Amino acid sequence: MAEQYWIGGFYIDLSRNQITQNMQSQVIPPKALAVLTYLAENQGKVVSHDELLGQVWQDTVVSTNTLQRSIAQLRKALGDDGKVQVYIKTHAKQGYSLECDVRWHEIVNSTNTESNNLDDRQENSVDETSIDEANVSDANSNLNTDITSATNTIDKPKTLRSGLISIATICVIMILGFIGYQYFTPKQASQFSFGELRALTSTDNKELASIYSPDGEYIVFHRYSEEFCINNVWAKNSKTQQEFQLTKNLDSYGSHSFSKDGKNLVFVKTGGCSKPVAQRKCYKLMSLDFNKALVSPQSPKVLMECKNSQIRTPKWLNNNNILLLQKFSDRWKLISYSVNENKSQELYALEDGNIIDYDYSVIDDLIALTSFHNDGHYYIEVLKGDGQLLSSHRIKYPQEIANFRLIYPNFSPIKNQLIFSTGRQLFTLSYDGQITNISLPIDESMGSPTFHPDGNRMLVIKGHFDSDIVSMPLSQIKNADVKKAQVNKNQIAQAQNKNFSVIERSILGEDNAILQPNGELIAYKSKRSGEEQLWVTDGKGSRQLTHFPMDTYLSGMAWAADGKSLLVNANNALTQVYLDAKKKSFPLEHAVVQLFQWDSKNNSALLVVRIKGILKFAELNLTDAKIRIINDKRVSWGLKSENGLLVYKDHMNRFWQPGPAEDQRIEALDGQGRSKQGFVQKDNVIYGFNDDFQLWSYDLVDEHFEIIGKLPNNVDNLTDIDQTKLLMTIRISANKEVLELFLRE
């Protein structure tokens, strides 16, 4: 099938996901274009809803609402509407038909539409707006009007002479249209076209944070062994495929960066503080002699240590200083650290906002920085290497990306364009805030795109996480000797008949299982359908409740008291989902980062929101959308008991309760929290587990603490509890690997 075709005066380019008319191009979601293409292949015929759904959304269960949204997107792009249906006609209870003439064009030579020079392509790019913001002209071009008129003449000829004249007219118009297409069709916006994908690391370990050496000869990455809990920096020669361990077994590391000459690496080492005061971890800026490390593993040199602030994302500047993000309290600022003088200075900060991420271009000596401003919106800013602000623009989100989604762009070889991933999709971000989708040859999540110095390929990280939902009787936890309990793939069958019952299992992640109030259902989230969605099971079978769009992520969900619906935080926005799959949205002006609890009777929710880039622990009134800030601490989890007692956990894993004058720390729970896990509560008792995987309980009324028993060492999350059983998430496998994605020549 042709990749390009005409519908009236509109030029459709499937390779770029674009519709162009009168020198104006619009980016259209691939699924919507697939609908249009199938209608074009059946021009003039009525295509049923089921046929369209089956052709476009193969092996995916979606509702007719999804199809209707695609039709609405197409009509908006084509200047159509529900009343005047010039192009796409609705046939009540039957389907849709494409009424306008279709002209197909094969690609003669791909090099005619895509220059091999990426920088040159940017010079001739057109400005592309998102679908929601695109202004589609109501008036069709004269060429389109002439074709429509001629077509009507053919349909109802009065005489042979008039028919011949009409046919001749059409031929002339088609020739002129073809000439116009060849000479006057606007050059499309500069876009990447990716082809081959190669795996660079394929071990049982986790490989991540990959970068190229300045000469492109080596790939440097982290390799973490879960079996031995060891993390090291490794290098791989891209030609010989030989691997080198660069560091000795020390601790966890963050992202790393090469000096301009390629002789040294710099990264942040994160470790526990001996006497934590403001934070549990200390941060050390480390450097490593790369050439020596290629010969034998080296112990990195400490350049700077932070005990009361966080540092991350080091980037080596051309002047031999090191850029860093540093966080005091709840705000990040960009600093420049001088290696020679052993001191740092602030390079850029926002008084009433917050920095999210940045990247540095060695070639252009530029800094690209994303941040929230005091208007609550997300911005892209470009700075010189010395911190001088060159431009600042609000990021314009396309329909494919959720409004509150954070993006982490890196520099690309195309001038004035950055690149980032949302999971299964890649996008470019221009310096003026415009986002454009990139078509990909793969259909799985990737992250952290980083380009080779030559600009002809890039490194990406692909991960696979497999977790199951498990039920365990409380009596078994108290009585069974599970000191070395470990559930894996080979033990699932035996576990069914022993201490555990595996409730839900797939080869992808299941998590957050919660019990239905006064019912038999269990709700949970799963990626088994390709995207993270909300599911329910009755123990006999499961069904999918939601069909959120691509790259959706769920951060918290809770049952209503009557058990008839759930509140779910999907893509930083709250949605009430009923058991019949109906949905109700709660539009908010702030992003919901984590949903902890929902009090459906009082229509309120405990959550963390992001306000001007700062995270706040808050209570939300869902009736009037008013937010009450509970405190300014960095809260990682919070719940209210049945009698209204509030408990929350801070970033240092300490548990707190509100007091008469100030919040009181629950000292009995010191050392009982885990960094990434929350806790659950039942009958005014909270339950959690510690670093030794001991399940504990704390009675909020009697203030009684008790160790209940030992959990398996691969428990990832404690999700719910009742009088007889405990619901947990068991990690089966988790790995990440480095891949190389090549540009098409």
Secondary structure as UniProt FT lines:
FT   STRAND          4..7
FT   TURN            8..9
FT   STRAND          10..13
FT   TURN            14..17
FT   STRAND          18..21
FT   TURN            22..23
FT   STRAND          24..27
FT   HELIX           30..41
FT   TURN            42..44
FT   STRAND          47..48
FT   HELIX           49..56
FT   TURN            58..59
FT   HELIX           64..78
FT   STRAND          88..91
FT   TURN            92..94
FT   STRAND          95..98
FT   STRAND          102..105
FT   HELIX           110..113
FT   HELIX           118..123
FT   TURN            131..133
FT   HELIX           142..155
FT   HELIX           160..184
FT   STRAND          194..199
FT   STRAND          206..212
FT   TURN            214..215
FT   STRAND          218..225
FT   TURN            226..229
FT   STRAND          230..237
FT   TURN            238..240
FT   STRAND          243..245
FT   STRAND          252..258
FT   TURN            260..261
FT   STRAND          264..272
FT   STRAND          281..289
FT   HELIX           290..295
FT   STRAND          301..306
FT   STRAND          310..316
FT   TURN            318..319
FT   STRAND          322..328
FT   TURN            329..330
FT   STRAND          331..338
FT   TURN            339..342
FT   STRAND          343..348
FT   TURN            351..352
FT   STRAND          354..361
FT   TURN            362..365
FT   STRAND          366..372
FT   TURN            374..375
FT   STRAND          378..384
FT   TURN            385..386
FT   STRAND          389..394
FT   TURN            399..400
FT   TURN            403..404
FT   STRAND          410..411
FT   TURN            415..416
FT   STRAND          417..421
FT   STRAND          426..430
FT   TURN            431..432
FT   STRAND          434..438
FT   STRAND          446..451
FT   TURN            453..454
FT   STRAND          457..473
FT   HELIX           474..479
FT   TURN            483..484
FT   HELIX           489..491
FT   HELIX           492..496
FT   TURN            497..499
FT   STRAND          501..504
FT   STRAND          509..515
FT   TURN            517..518
FT   STRAND          522..526
FT   TURN            528..529
FT   STRAND          533..537
FT   STRAND          542..544
FT   TURN            550..551
FT   STRAND          554..559
FT   TURN            561..562
FT   STRAND          565..570
FT   TURN            571..572
FT   STRAND          573..578
FT   TURN            579..580
FT   STRAND          583..586
FT   STRAND          591..599
FT   TURN            600..603
FT   STRAND          604..611
FT   TURN            612..613
FT   STRAND          614..621
FT   TURN            622..625
FT   STRAND          626..631
FT   STRAND          635..640
FT   TURN            642..643
FT   STRAND          646..650
FT   TURN            651..652
FT   STRAND          655..657
FT   STRAND          664..665
FT   HELIX           667..669
FT   TURN            670..671
FT   STRAND          680..682
FT   TURN            683..684
FT   STRAND          685..689
FT   TURN            691..692
FT   STRAND          694..699
FT   TURN            700..703
FT   STRAND          704..710
FT   TURN            713..714
FT   STRAND          715..721
FT   STRAND          725..743
//
